[in-house]
Every structure is written in structure tokens, then in C-alpha cells.
Amino acid sequence: MATPAAYVRTEVRPIGDLTPFPGNAKRGDVGAILESLCRNGQYRSLITRETDTADPLVVLTGNHTLQAIAAHGPGPCGLTVKVNGVEQPCALCHGEEWTPTARCEIVHCDDDTARRVNLVDNRSAELGTWDSEALAALLGNMGDDLTGTGYSSSDLDDLLTALDEANADEPDEEEEEPEQPDQPAPAATPAAADPVPAPPPGHANLTLTYPDADRDEADRLIATARTAVPDADAPAVVLSALRLLDDVLARREQPAHDVPVTALLAAAGINHE
């Protein structure tokens, strides 16, 4: 049975007591993290795993923060930063002799949970999205000093330009039309026929919506496929293409080998003798 991560204690440990997570797949921006540490200090603990052995603590989350602290090295670094317009020393070494250390939250867990914690910490941030207007407002409130935010002035300029372009593309609200004098009601006309016929029993309509250019390309590709396979109508062409895509994606996990055309046609459900 899997053992969930259980908090044990928080300690400040020399980075020599810590080892990166084996096989960590994320590649972070160590330079941006170091800039943040020098300006903001270490505001978030590393999550580390302690085992019953004498091995160093394994860093589950915060591996790139560990790298950034190591890149800083022993102090003093001589760097100064502005805080509320006042020059202050680096928030890591404080301009003094300093042995690189990191604040760590220490947990106990099994190997499976350790891997899951490392994976979800790296992945969850990528799954989030941005409210661009709120982000622009936050950055705008920072004034001219974006040190330690991970953003540059050019990033803010690009964001504001994208917002301006998006707002320019939005249609203006329709102006109210002037009131017209009463006109006689037009003669009733027959109701337009439903442009989409009802599907035959056992079938259902599926509507695919494309931009004009993509729709023209789809029409051309379907016409080409129907020429090669005369007995396939448009829905059959689309379904065969999806079956073929599904088969190709499944083959990516298999060792590389040649795939004959007949096998691909069979996967698409096309009898092509």
C-alpha cells in the first residue's frame, strides 16, 4: 500500500546535505530563480525526503532552487538590490560570509509517492492559465523595477501590445438605430427549409467547424481521398483518417520498425486490395 507524504519537521540545511531528485525531468530557468532569491529571499521551502539510511535528503520539489543557491556560492556576493527604492544587500547572503543553505520541509514517504510528488509539482504549474489583464495590472503596479518577478520590461511591453491588438479586434457595440416610422408588416413568407437533413435511423449528425482556409483544404483532401477510394463518402473518409491517426499514435510507443502501407490501410478500415 502506498505511503502518502507525511511532514516531519522544517530545518535549514547546508546544500551539501541535499541531493537532487534522481531523473528529475524538468529543466527550469535557474538564472531567473537566482535573481528572485537575491531580491526576495527563499520564500518557499524545498520539499525533501528523509529515509532510514544515512543518505543525504532527496529534494522532491525545488530542485532548481537548490541549483540556484549552489550557483550563488558562498557569500558575500557583493550584489545589491532595490527594495522600496533603498539599496539593500543580496537577500541570500546579506552581504556577509555565508555558507549556502536552504530551508527544507522534511517528509517521509515511499518511492512511489516521491515520484508522484516530483511529477505533479513540475506539471501542475504548466496546467494553469493566465488572466492577461490581471497579469498586466500586477506588473504595471511594480513600476520600473521588475527585478525578482521573472518578467522584463520587454515582456510587459509584449503583453500590453497583445492586449491592445485583442481589444482592437473586438467589434464595437452596435449603435442604436434611429427609430423608424411604422411600416406595414411584410407579407408572410414560407419558412426556410432545415439546411441539415435529419439523419437516417441509427445515425447522428456530426458538425465540424473550420476557418475558411481550413475548410477549403478539408474539402480538397476529402475529394482526393474519395478519388482514391471511390466507395468512401465524406464521413467515411474522416472516420478512416481518425482511425489511422489513432494507430500511428499507438505505434509511437513501440520499437521503431517499418510499417507497410497495407497495415496502415487496414488500421484505417480501408479494404484496398
Secondary structure, DSSP 8 states (H G I E B T S, - for coil): -----EEEEEEEEEGGGEE--TT------HHHHHHHHHHH---S-EEEE--SSSS-EEEEE-HHHHHHHHHH-SB----EEEETTEEEE-TTTTTS-B--EEEEEEEE--HHHHHHHHHHHHHHHHH----HHHHHHHHHTTTT--TTTT--HHHHHHHHHHHHHHHHHS------------------------SS----TT---------HHHHHHHHHHHHHHHHHSTT--HHHHHHHHHHHHHHHHHHTTS------HHHHHHHTT----
